Amino acid sequence: MEATIEVDGLRKRFGPALALDGMTFTVAPGQVTGFVGPNGAGKSTTMRIILGLDAADAGTATVGGRPYASLRHPLSQVGSLLDAGALQPSRSARNHLLWLAHSQGLGARRADEVIEQAGLRSAARRKAGGYSLGMRQRLGIAAALLGDPPVLMFDEPFNGMDPEGIVWMRGFLRSLAAEGRAVLVSSHLMSELQDTADHLVVIGRGRVIADASVAALIAAASADRVTVRTPARDEAMTVLARAGAEPAATARDVITVAGMTPERVVKLLSDNSVPFAELSAHRASLEEAYMELTRDAVEFRAEATS
């Protein structure tokens, strides 16, 4: 089976609300693809349609070139974690996995293997209802891996993870992609995706806003910006603004300058006897790139606090 997810022209309406408006993207094998957007952008709806849990009004979503509903042994072709709470709380983690394995003709040995992979060996015979959210995430990941599928989908897998679990999750997702699998990860934690994802699909209001590598998105957000550390912040901002730059104060003694090369900034400050201690090309974070891309796509926005 080809390890790809292909979404083409998905449209979905819930009553008067248009949830998806021509959603189109591809998740390629051998990389972690981050799937991000504001609340209400359509991430969960898209993932549910890929897995056949919701029906699209138009467009197609396929796994390895086929609709999910047509897969004879779905766990061996695509594994997913959409809701860590989707389990029978009175069952032990091992029995939960054995039940799923039996439904796909898999044995107890495979259940024990994924328990080990997910780091749940010491808690495997405890009732899953007593698990923390982080442990339930691990159990959901173990379930997704049962059929050793070439395609994996995870919705907010970092939720509830402690620092050790987050570090483990980063490396684990990268290792799955390194094996040639297609890995789609929805998350609101840009700092984690910056260290994990190779590619990013950014959506807003049911449409794709950006579909590019993480490196390319960060480079675009960093372009033509300079960070200056100066004890004369206000004076520096005045000089640079008069010359056509767009300075913005980011700390008590730090400004970020847009629309001007580092060499030009140095000359202007020197010519006007404005002291500065440090000057460097600005490197944006993935969070900055994301915020810029989705600025006009946020549906639920709280008032700014003073």
Phi, psi and omega in degrees: 000136177287130184274078178217155167240129179236121178245125187225107172066033182293133173230138180209130179238135172248097185062233180280350185270125176271106184277319180232135186228069179085033182300125182216124174191167179232137174256114186270157178287157174081013179208157173268122178255118175280140181237105192227157177171165179297166173303135180084007183285337180118012183296306183296321178299317179298315182294322178294322178292319177303322183269008176074014180275336172231153178257136178281150173283331178201161180089177183226154173221122184231153175242117184061031178085003183229147174296147182304320183298341182268357182284127183286320179233078190300324182295337179271359181240327176212130176249146184214152171225105178254331183214110182294343180271002182278077180205165176271110189297337181277351177274149171287161178302318181295317180293326175300315180289324178296321178298314178295317181298317181298324181295340182246012179074024179259153185263177181295330181300319180293322177300318180292327180294316182285332172301317179294316180300322183275358178075031184249013187304316184289343182243013189295332183258008174276152178295131184294338179296339179266004181285149169288169179299319179299320179290324177294324175299315179298320179295319177297323178293319177300318179296320180296332183272354188309313184273009182051053189282154177279348181235133181226141180228127181230128179256112180053055183290343180278348182301131176080357181281138172281172183307319179296320180293324179294316178298317178299316183298317178305307182295324182294315179297318179296323180292325177296317178294323180296339177278001178096008180277156170269122185237117178252123184233117173268133180200152171262356184266091182297327180296326179283320179292328178299327180266359187237314188277148173266328187225154180225133170249113181257128182236158176201133180052041174080007181233158175280125178267320180211145180216092189202170177292154177300319180299319181292321180293319179292319179298318180295322180286338181271345190302137173056036175232143184231137175259129182235130172255120186213141175285348180247062188301310184296320179295318179297319180295321179296313180299315183290321180295321178297334181270003176100001178279173178238085180277146177221132178285126179245350175199177184301326181233023183229136172231151174249130186247124178253148174080022180207139181288156177303320181298319180292321178297315179301313182297315181297314181295319180293316182296332181258014177055038176265118182288145173213145184261336184205142177213129182209154173296133184284132173249113182287156171271165176297327178297318177298315180298317180297314181298321179293317182293323187259011185306322183262007184247004181281122182270324183246106184235124179278160176292146178291143178266150181277000000 
